[in-house]
Structures are given as C-alpha cells and as structure tokens.
Amino acid sequence: MTPRLRLLACQIAIPPVATAPARDRFLAETAEKIHRRFAQAPADLVVLPELSGIDYSRAAFDRLDQLAEPLEGPSSEVFRALAGELGVPIVYGIPRRADGGYRISQVVVGPERRILGHFDKIHIAQYGASFEKEYFSRGRHLFVFEHLGIRIAPIICYDIRIPELSRTLALQHGVQLILHCGAYARDESFASWHDFVVARAMENQIYLLSLNRAGADFGRSLFCGPWVDEESPAVAFPETDEAFVSLSVDPARIQSVRKQYSFLQDRLEDYRALPLESADAPPEAVALRL
C-alpha cells in the first residue's frame, strides 16, 4: 500500500523586489519561515507558488535582466540547501533565463541537493491583470516526477484553464497529484478560478493543489481531492493572509473514487470519430477555427 504524502503548501506574501540582492534576502527569509514551520509540522514535500522570489508586476518584469535566473541560480542555491536540511523535495518558481529570453518556471530540487527537473509555463496569460506575453515565452515540455510512489506534475497558473494539459498528465502519464502553482490576481478572472480547479481534479479523479501567493490582491488557495462534495469539501486557504498549510494525499482514495465513479472507464476512445448530424450546416461550417 502506497503511503500518504504529506504536503506543506506555502501561500507566501511576496513584497516588491527591485534588485537581485533584495530578492536574495527575501529568499533567505522565506527559507527560514519554511524551516520553522517544518519543525512544527514535518512534511514529505514543500511547495511554493509561481515566481516565488519576485512580485508579479510590470515593475519587476521590466527588471528581468537583473531578476531572472538560470536553473542553477540564487533560488536554486537557497532551496537546494533547504531541501538537504529538511530531507524532502521542494518545488519553487522563478523567472528563468532561457534561449535568449525568459520563461516562467517551476523547479523541483531533491533532498540530495540537486535539481530534479523543471516545468516551463505552457500557456502565457495576457488578459486582466496579466501581461506575460510582453515578457515571457511559453514552455515546450511536460515534467513528471515520482516521490514516495506518487506521480506528481507541476503546472502554472493559466495552464489550469486548458483542460487538455491536465487530462494528458493524468491519463497518459499517470499523474496522481498536480501542483498548480499560480499568481492569481483578483481581476475579472479570479471568481472563476476555483471552478476550474475543482473541475480538473474531479474530471481526472486526482489530487490538485492550486497554490496562490498571499496578499490583498491574491490569496485563497485551494486543495482538492479526487472527489469534492459536502462531505469531502475542498480545503480553502486564508482569503489573503500568509499561510503554511499541511495537507495529505492518499493514493487509496484515488482508487476508491475511480471504482465508485467510473468516469474514466466510461470514456470513448476517440470522440472525434463520432459522426456529426446537423440539420443546418455541414461539419466544416461549425468547426472551431483557431
């Protein structure tokens, strides 16, 4: 029987960061906070939100030439050391230098103090309070890692709204836990964010941590199991305050939910193969054109 996985989810407040030294001081302060919390409530995996070391703002993005990092950068140094001290993997976010530009990345470091891999945000947001296409390029690969027998994959913010990504991770790659690390601002899209999180967890019958940063314009992270209802509600984080929340992932719960609710077994192999009957127009006239 695969044991439960204990998560420490860090909804952290990230102040404006104008320089690399200021970023590095904040990273050190964050590591110390995690260390203190871990001493009170040990975990098997520590997770931080998107762009964990800088504020989500034009002012910060205009200084990416100073604040962006390679994989083996200041954030890596801090969190590799912390992972070694705590003896668990840590997932954190950086603005990453790559191919002459920048990517929004979640990096995973292991207790052996080495980088296990990274995921670059695939869907770049350009609506509401988001202006990422002006600064960042999209990612071009998936990343899955296994810890304590559980298959885990990070995705980032806007990625949750595109169902094919979570579906592919769950069904083709056997992912049981998605770490959805975000910087969800309270713009016009904020009210619908949690609906997408619950839908992705339930339609794929997996665990899903949707981790936001703290602050008046952010907050309200959410953790969903493979089934959400009145008796098994999602875990809501504080509305705006910083919080370090202990959570549990139970692989047996995934198995029991999939046995009770046979959504995944009842899928057709290919819905595109179904013929379309239309009284008004041929199929090509109504097909979605991107």
N, C-alpha and C positions, 0 to 999 in steps of 0.2 A: 504494500500500500504506500503510495507516494505521500510524504508528509505534507502538512500545511506549510505554506510560505508566508512568513511574516514580513509585511511591508512597513517601512517608515516613510510616509509621504509628507514632504516639506512644502507647505504653502507659505513661502517666504516673502517678506516685503523687501523690494529692491529699490534703493534710492537712486536719484540721478547720479550718473557716473561720468565724469568729464575727462578723466585721464586714466592711463594704464595703472599708475601707482594707486589711484583711488579704487579702481576695480580690484586690484590685488589685495588691498586692505579689506575690502568688503568680502572677498572670497575667504580670507583668513577668519573673519568674524563669523561667517556662515558655517565654516567647518567647526569652529568652536561650539556654536549653538547645537549642531548636529551631534557632536561628541557628548555634550551634556545631556541631551535628550536620550541618546542611545544608552547612556549609563542607567537611566531610569527605566527604559523600555527597549531592551535589545530586539533587533530585527535581523532578517536574513537578506534584505535588500533595501537600499536607501534611494529615493527618487526625488529629484528636483525639477522645477518647471523649465519651460523654454527660455533660452537666453538667461541662464541662471545668474550671470555676473554683471549684467548691464540692464539699465532701464529700457523699456520699449518706447522709444521716442525718436522723432526726427533729429533732435539734438545729438543723441547717442549714435544714430545711424550715420549722421554726417561726419562722425569721427571714427568710422570703421577702420580707417587707415592706422589708427592708434589702438583701437579697442578689439579688433578682430584678432583671432589667434590661429596658429596651426594646431593640429591634433595634439602634438607634444608641446603645449604652451603652458602659460601660468595656471589655467584652470586644471589642466592635467596634473601638474605638479602637486597642487593642493589636494585634489581628490584622490590621486593615486596614493599619496601618503595617508590620507584619512581612511581609505579602503583597507590599506595594510594594517592600520592601527585597530580598526573595528573588526576586521576579518570577514568583510562582506563586500559584494559589488555595489557600486554607486553609479547612478545614471544622472547626468547633468547636461545642461545646454550651453552652447557657445555660438557666437558668430565666427564662422570658420573661414579662413583664407583657403581658397582652392582655385586652381586653373585661372589665375589672374583676376579672380573676382571673389565673391563671398557667398557662403551657404549658411542656412540656419540648421544647426546640427545638434543631435543628442548623442552623447558619448557615453560608453559603458566602460568602466575600469573595474578590474577584479582585485580580490584580496592579495593577489601576488604582486600588486602594484604595477600592473601592465594594462594597456588598453586592449579590451576585448573586441571592440568594433565601434562603428558609429552609423547613424542614420541621418541623412540629409532630407529636410522637409521637401516633399514632392510637390505639394500644391501651395503656391505662393499667393498670399492674400493681398487683394487690392480693392478693398471696399470698407466702408465705415471708418473705424479708427486705424485701419491697416493700410500701409503704403509700401509693402515689401518688394513689389516688382521694380521699384525705383532703385533698389539697393542689392537685391539678392537674386541668385539663380536657383532653379529647382534641382532637387536631388534626382538621381537616376538608378538607385538600387534600394533593395529592402535589406533589413538586418534582423536576424533572429538569433537569440542566444538561449542556452538552457541553464537553469540553476535549480538545484535540488529536485531534478526530474521534471521541472515545469518549463515549457517553452514560452518564451517571452519576446515581445517585439515592441520597440518604441515607434510612435508616430507623433506628429507635431501639429497642434492647433487646427488649422483649416483642413488638414488631412481627414478629420473625423467626418466632414460633410460629404465626402466622396465615398459611397458605400463599397465600391469595388475594391478599395485598398484593404479595408478590414476583412472583407469577405475572402480575399485572396490569402491573407495572412492566416485566417482561421481554418479555411478549408483545404488550401493547397500546401500550407506549411505547418499545420498542426499547432498553431499558436493558441495557448490557453489563457494568456494574460497580455492584454495590450496596455502599454503605458502611454497614454495620450497626454503629452506634456505641452502646455499652452501658455499663451499670454493673452487671455480673453479679456478684452476691454469692454466696458459697459456702454457699447454703442447699440445701434438698432438690431444687431445680430445676437446680442447677449441673451435675450429672452428665449431664443430657440436652441441655444447651445446644448442644454441638458437633455432636450428631447432627442437630439442626435446621439448623445452618449448612451442613453437608455436603449434606444433602438439598435445601435451597433452591438451592445452587449447581449441583448435578448435574441436578435435575429441570428447571431452566430453562436449563442449559448456559451459564452466565455466570460471571464472577469475583465473589467475595464476600469482602470484608474484614469480619471480625467483631472489632471493636476494643474491648477492655475497658480499665478503668483498672488500674493496678498496686496491689499491697498484699497483705497476708496474707489478706484476705477477698475478693480479686478476682483479677486476672491471667489468664494462659493464653489470650490472644487467639489467633485462628485466621484464616488466609488460605487460601481455596480457589479453585482454578481450575475451569473448566467440566467437567473430568473428574478424579476422585480415585481413585487405586488405589495399589498398591505401588510402581509406577514413577513415578507423579506424585502424591506424597502432599501433603496439606495442610501448610502452614507453621505450626508451633506456636511461639508466643512463650514467653518465660520463665514459669515457673509462677507467680511472684509479683513478681519484680523489675521495676523500671522498665526500659523498653527502647525504643529508637528504631530501627525495623526498615525496611530498604529492600526494596521488593517491585516486581514487574513485571507489568503487564497487557498481554497480546499479543492483539489482535483476530484475528489469523490463527489462533490456537489455538482460538478460539470457532468459527470457520468450519470448521476441520478436524474438531473434535469433533462438530459438528452434522452434518457429512457422513458421518462414520463411524458415529455412533449416531443413528438417525433418530427419536428420541423425539418431538420436537416436530412433525415431519411426520406422524407416525402417530396423532396425537390426533384424536378425533372432534370435530366442530364443536360438538355440544351433547349432553352425557351425560344431561341431564335429559329429553331426548326419547326415551330408550330405555324401552320398556315394562318394567314390573316384574312378574315372575311369582312369586307366593308361595302356598305350599300352606297357610299358617297364618292369614294375616291380610291384609286389603286394604291397599294402599299407605298410605292416610291413617293407619292404625293404627300404622305403624312409622316414619313420617317423623320426622326430628329436629325437635323443637319448642324454639325459643329463647325 
